[in-house]
Amino acid sequence: MYPEKAERRLDPEGCLTAAIRIPVRIVVLIVVVPVRLAWDALALCGAFLGRVLLRPLGRAYDRFHEHVLAPLGRGIARMAEAVATATWWLCKAVLYWPWLGLWRYVVVPIAVHLIAAPAAWLYRTVLTPLGRGLARGAAWLHARLLAPLGRGTRLALWAVLVWPWTALWRYAVVPLASGTYRYLLTPLGHALAWLGRGLVRLGKGLATGLMWLGKVLVVIPAVFLHRWVLAPVGRVLAVIGREIGDALAVAWRVAGYLSLAVGRALKWLARNLLGRPLRWFYRDVCTPVGHVVRDALWRPAKQAAVETGRAVRAALASARETVRRARRDAWHALVGGERQPEPVNAIRGQARNLGGAAPQQTLPGMVAEAEISLHKRG
């Protein structure tokens, strides 16, 4: 997997490497173990946080996006598309079609029939013959008058403007420039070339001397410093860096094993000190006690409360009915009048038969109610 490390391991190791390796690995192990423990704790907390908080939040966001944001966005997009389409057709109907119709049915016919056709007729019947006549007259005028006048004018301008400058260039400027180049510039150039060659030789001598001086003062000490100081120090630093890297790798693996062992030990302690006692307490203490409390106290108390409430409601209903009948009888006794029989309404919550015997023997005027269990009545 790591060919360079494999080749490096096959090389013979010196005493310097052996002397550096053990202290470096001890120091690095002491430094790396807390870092690895902290790293594993953070990784565990991060995994727990992601499993408990981030993943549910992500799923909730996905559902929210799928059921709320995406339909809302699609609705807004459809609305925007509809508005854009309506705006486009409105702009086209207001700004494009009227101008197109104006151009096609007004401007183009007017331009064709009122401007282009008369202009074509004028060009064809008037301007073309007139132009041909003018062209023929101009040709005749040029051949008879302007051509001889032009030849004379050309000769006069040549004699005044060209011949003097040509003679000046040929018989004055050229001989003067030739003599200046031959008798002045050429000797001056040879002298400057000789002076440049001398300066080049002087520069070469100075450069050689400076190079020898730089070699003696800079290169030789630098070579000595590199060979006998920097190279050994570099090899020592390379060995130290390599051993530090190997020590970091080994210490990281050892710290991982230690972190795993510490985690398993903490898990075992938490399980044996907290998990098992709490499980035993819940299973062998809380559950039986809860069952006893439910069966021996809660259910009888609940049933007794239900029966008590039912009896109280029945007594109150009977007292109200007795008071109502006494008030009605007193009224009839004072006022008089024939007593009209009234139906007896069933009292809510009363049994529907006489004392539980013969379920079909109901009181006259009472409406049979459906059976409701004590558990449902609460």
Secondary structure, DSSP 8 states (H G I E B T S, - for coil): --HHHHHHHHS---HHHHHHHHHHHHHHHHHHHHHHHHHHHHHHHHHHHIIIIIHHHHHHHHHHIIIIIHHHHHHHHHHHHHHHHHHHHHHIIIIIHHHHHHIIIIIHHHIIIIIIHHHHHHIIIIIHHHHHHHHHHHHHHIIIIIHHHHHHHHHHHIIIIIHHHHHHIIIIIHHHHHHHIIIIIHHHHHHHHHHHHHHHHHHHHHHHHHHHHHIIIIIHHHHHHIIIIIHHHHHHHHHHHHHHHHHHHHHHHHHHHHHHHHHHHHHHHHIIIIIHHHHHHIIIIIHHHHHHIIIIIIHHHHHHHHHHHHHHHHHHHHHHHHHHHHHHHHHHHHH------------TTS-SSSTTSSTT---TT--------HHHH-
